Amino acid sequence: MLGSLAFAWGKFATMRSVALFVGVILVGVSGHLLAWLTPVLNLLGSLLSGAFAWAFGVAVPAVLAIILIWILAHSWHPKNKAGRLASIAAVALGVMVAAGITNVGLLNGVSPGVTSTVSTTTGG
């Protein structure tokens, strides 16, 4: 509830996008919206990969994940302020990480790492 109000009012932009990213990873793709968003992001990733291969002659399966990571890294930098695009990118990348469709090997350990860290710090 507070997150949606913060999004509507445009307050706490960086904390909001970080919380969205971690929250989506913790919830996973068990909800209806996230389960629906996974095939859409997978299709968009394949289309972007095909377009990148057509334009540059090199197939990069992780083009969408790389673009989302760049947006979040730029938005979360201390000298910048995260906007609404950072919140959307955080949700999209969180769904891709939770579903395992990023095609980036380094991101494979993020979802179990976040879950174990939260369970360790909360004593569960």
Secondary structure, 3 states (H helix, E strand, C coil): CHHHHHHHHCCCHHHHHHHHHHHHHHHCCCCHHHHHHHHHHHHHHHHHHHHHHHHHCCCCCCHHHHHHHHHHHHHHCCCCCCCHHHHHHHHHHHHHHHHCCCCCHHHHHHHHHHHHHHHHHHCC
